[in-house]
Amino acid sequence: MTMMQAVTVQSLNGAPSDWDKLTAALGLVSFTNFEEFLDAIGLGKMPTMQRYGVLFGCCTFLFTLTAVTVLLFLGGSFKRLAEQAQDDSAAVPDSIKSRANRPLLLENLLESRHRMMKQNYPGRYEPTVPPNQLTKLTQMLLNVAPKMEVATKISALADDSADKKKGLGVFLSKILGSKNDSKKSDLEKSDKEQLRSNIPQGYEENYVNAYRRCQEKRGGPDIPGYPDARLEAYSRAYAGCGTRTSTNYRRSYARMYEAVACQNEGSMKLYDKLFLENPGDIIGRTVRLEPLTVEDHAEDLHKVTCGEGVDEAKLKPFNPKVVWGFLDCGPFPNSSELAKSRIFRRRANEAAFAIVNSDSNRVVGLIILTNDDPLNLSIELEAPIVNPDFKESVQEYEAIFLVLDRLFAYGYRRVQMTLDAKDHDRKRLPIRLGFMQEGMLPRHRIVKDASRDSNIYALLNNDWSKGGARKLLFQKIHGAKALAADGWNEVQESEFEMWQTHLQKENQLHSK
């Protein structure tokens, strides 16, 4: 039985190529009957049932492959693949497109929501604090200080040659002197007592104690010509934290403020001026937090979030949906519309602060606290609204750090952050801050008439203090050297505090 004949195909140079051999072999294969074909593919010696089973499987595979190809072609899949290869916009959608393409809720659902809110809880979801008034939560978190009319009067009474050269020390040195001072002073005792009445409770004691401690151990070299600059900076920062915060927080904040404000004569004068003008601001190394107001921040905030860019601040243009796409408001066509939004309209259990860049003295964003629950010592922190150039920057991290550190210093046990499950750009933020994801809530909220799933993150007080979240964030902002100095200072001051407490108890026992 002859199946194949040998064929020699000569190439141009006389020797057959591999391709010539292959085509010649396949072209000359011939079969006289079905048995020869089975022998050629190796099935000739198999049992009949197995032989037909293999053949049936091959036929089924070929039929399936043909059917799938036809269906893909008729369904337009090949056409769409070709369009996607030519159009980059047809690629996998980013987070902004995911938000924009989210289906809207049915009208009957939106109508039910509006009806039940208006009928059952009138005014509950509306702002209750006027735009020009700070909420109690905002006031609590701000620094405390004597009233500014006190500063004006004291500054006017300062001697041009001596007291003014000492810097802002004249602001409090004349008030916080000994109550029984028999020496002649620039202020009569009656005036001094009147000025004392404008000083917050506990401020004087904290200021004096901090001043004495800083005298023993300054945080750095003195500024030439201003020997009391560090003492004053440390004292006003320590006393400014109030009496309700923890002492270790006050020490850490005061040392940081002292280092920032007393780098040189220029920085000292700058922060003295800031203290006189806005004593409540929470000061950091790269940013400061001001209470958010329409008059001071609406226009600047619109500039950095509208997408047009700011040439003088070297901020590039961008798509405004990068900032506002996943929020329940915005983008805004102008600052007036922004001022009318919930960004500047607060409920009683909320607080908002403008983030001001220390280098440029410009607003770069804001940070909002909501759902304050003192009964359970918990509160919600919204992801900061910042210009894209400052997302995940040192400035954004420090703004969050200043808020978190003060919240836990006041005794809060839990800070929650809730993000849109589709907001892939911001999912990294809570993890890098030390938050833990607790889960995902389907259909958690209705945002811009569309359903939103939410990822829930939380940071507990133990995670902040003992779990290392604070140290990690502190190092990211200030560096390893500053973290080591902060830790060493805390150890020394804690030991001194324990020793002072022990002495006070001993004195009380002896006095009895």
Order of alpha helices (4+ residues) and beta strands (2+ residues): alpha-alpha-alpha-alpha-alpha-alpha-alpha-alpha-alpha-alpha-alpha-alpha-alpha-alpha-beta-beta-alpha-alpha-alpha-beta-beta-beta-beta-alpha-beta-alpha-beta-beta-alpha-alpha-alpha
